[in-house]
Every structure is written in C-alpha cells, then in structure tokens.
Amino acid sequence: MQNIASESTLLEQGIDMMLYGMGSVFVFLLALVVAISLLSKFIEKFFPEPLAPLVSVDPGVSVATAADPLTTKIIQAAIDQHRAR
C-alpha cells in the first residue's frame, strides 16, 4: 500500500511541476509580447522614420529614352530571340 500512495504523490507532484513550468513559460512569453508591443509603439511615436523625399519627374522625359541605344538594342534582341522559340 505504501508503494501506491507514493506513486500517486509522485504523479501529483509531476503534474504540479509541469503546470507550474508551463504557466511560468506562458507568463514570460506574454510579458515579452506586451513589452515588445509597448516598445514598438514608443519607438514609432518618438522616433518616426523620416519620409522619403518626393522625386519630381519631368513629364517631357519618358522612361524609354532614359536607356542608351545600345541597351535598348540588346533588350530588343533578347525579346526577339525569346519570341522566336
């Protein structure tokens, strides 16, 4: 009878330790998520990223004329070779 009582006590202690360990890990991870969220909001509020400067595009210049003629010929030859397959 002594053996059954000690096994039951050991099983209860094991379950208690498991729940305590899992609970402490859960609380730690929850605190970590809260801390990261608060730090993220703090950084966004007091240290915002600078806005990128707007680039003005001259409407008279097209993108096609921005490449030199040699590059344009090479690209056209590659397209023609691809379509010929």
The 8 nearest C-alpha neighbors of each residue, nearest first, counted from 0:
[[1, 2, 3, 4, 5, 6, 7, 8],
 [0, 2, 4, 3, 5, 6, 7, 8],
 [1, 3, 5, 0, 4, 6, 7, 8],
 [4, 2, 6, 0, 5, 1, 7, 8],
 [5, 3, 7, 1, 6, 2, 8, 0],
 [4, 6, 8, 2, 7, 3, 9, 1],
 [7, 5, 9, 3, 8, 4, 10, 2],
 [8, 6, 10, 4, 5, 9, 3, 11],
 [7, 9, 5, 11, 6, 10, 12, 4],
 [10, 8, 6, 12, 7, 11, 5, 13],
 [9, 11, 13, 7, 12, 8, 6, 14],
 [12, 10, 8, 14, 13, 9, 15, 7],
 [11, 13, 15, 9, 10, 14, 16, 8],
 [14, 12, 10, 16, 11, 15, 9, 17],
 [13, 15, 17, 11, 12, 16, 18, 10],
 [14, 16, 12, 18, 13, 17, 19, 11],
 [15, 17, 19, 13, 14, 18, 20, 12],
 [18, 16, 14, 20, 15, 19, 21, 13],
 [19, 17, 21, 15, 20, 16, 22, 14],
 [18, 20, 16, 22, 17, 21, 15, 23],
 [21, 19, 17, 23, 22, 18, 16, 24],
 [20, 22, 24, 18, 23, 19, 17, 25],
 [23, 21, 25, 19, 20, 24, 18, 26],
 [22, 24, 26, 20, 25, 21, 19, 27],
 [25, 23, 27, 21, 22, 26, 28, 20],
 [26, 24, 22, 28, 23, 27, 29, 21],
 [25, 27, 29, 23, 24, 28, 30, 22],
 [28, 26, 24, 30, 29, 25, 23, 31],
 [29, 27, 31, 25, 30, 26, 24, 32],
 [28, 30, 26, 32, 31, 27, 25, 33],
 [31, 29, 33, 27, 28, 32, 34, 26],
 [30, 32, 28, 34, 29, 33, 35, 27],
 [33, 31, 29, 35, 34, 30, 36, 28],
 [32, 34, 30, 36, 31, 35, 37, 29],
 [35, 33, 31, 37, 36, 32, 30, 38],
 [34, 36, 38, 32, 37, 33, 39, 31],
 [37, 35, 39, 33, 34, 38, 32, 40],
 [38, 36, 34, 40, 39, 35, 41, 33],
 [39, 37, 41, 35, 40, 36, 42, 34],
 [38, 40, 36, 42, 37, 41, 35, 43],
 [39, 41, 43, 37, 38, 42, 44, 36],
 [42, 40, 38, 44, 39, 43, 37, 45],
 [41, 43, 46, 39, 45, 44, 40, 38],
 [44, 42, 47, 40, 41, 46, 45, 39],
 [43, 45, 41, 42, 46, 40, 47, 39],
 [44, 46, 42, 43, 41, 47, 40, 48],
 [47, 45, 42, 43, 44, 48, 41, 49],
 [48, 46, 43, 45, 44, 49, 42, 50],
 [47, 49, 50, 46, 43, 51, 42, 45],
 [50, 48, 47, 51, 46, 52, 43, 45],
 [51, 49, 52, 48, 53, 47, 54, 46],
 [50, 52, 53, 49, 54, 48, 47, 55],
 [53, 51, 50, 54, 49, 55, 48, 56],
 [52, 54, 55, 51, 50, 56, 49, 57],
 [55, 53, 56, 52, 51, 57, 50, 58],
 [54, 56, 53, 57, 58, 52, 60, 59],
 [57, 55, 58, 54, 60, 59, 61, 53],
 [56, 58, 59, 60, 55, 61, 54, 62],
 [59, 57, 60, 56, 61, 55, 62, 54],
 [58, 60, 57, 61, 56, 62, 64, 65],
 [61, 59, 58, 57, 62, 64, 65, 56],
 [62, 60, 63, 64, 59, 65, 58, 57],
 [61, 63, 65, 64, 60, 66, 59, 58],
 [62, 64, 61, 65, 66, 71, 60, 67],
 [65, 63, 66, 62, 61, 60, 67, 68],
 [64, 66, 62, 63, 67, 61, 60, 68],
 [67, 65, 64, 63, 70, 68, 71, 62],
 [66, 68, 70, 69, 71, 65, 64, 72],
 [69, 67, 71, 70, 72, 66, 64, 73],
 [70, 68, 72, 71, 67, 73, 66, 74],
 [71, 69, 73, 72, 68, 67, 74, 66],
 [70, 72, 68, 74, 69, 73, 75, 67],
 [73, 71, 75, 69, 70, 74, 76, 68],
 [74, 72, 70, 76, 75, 71, 77, 69],
 [73, 75, 77, 71, 76, 72, 70, 78],
 [76, 74, 72, 78, 77, 73, 71, 79],
 [77, 75, 79, 73, 78, 74, 80, 72],
 [76, 78, 80, 74, 75, 79, 81, 73],
 [79, 77, 75, 81, 76, 80, 82, 74],
 [78, 80, 76, 82, 81, 77, 75, 83],
 [81, 79, 77, 83, 78, 82, 76, 84],
 [80, 82, 78, 79, 83, 84, 77, 76],
 [81, 83, 79, 80, 84, 78, 77, 76],
 [84, 82, 80, 81, 79, 78, 77, 76],
 [83, 82, 81, 80, 79, 78, 77, 76]]
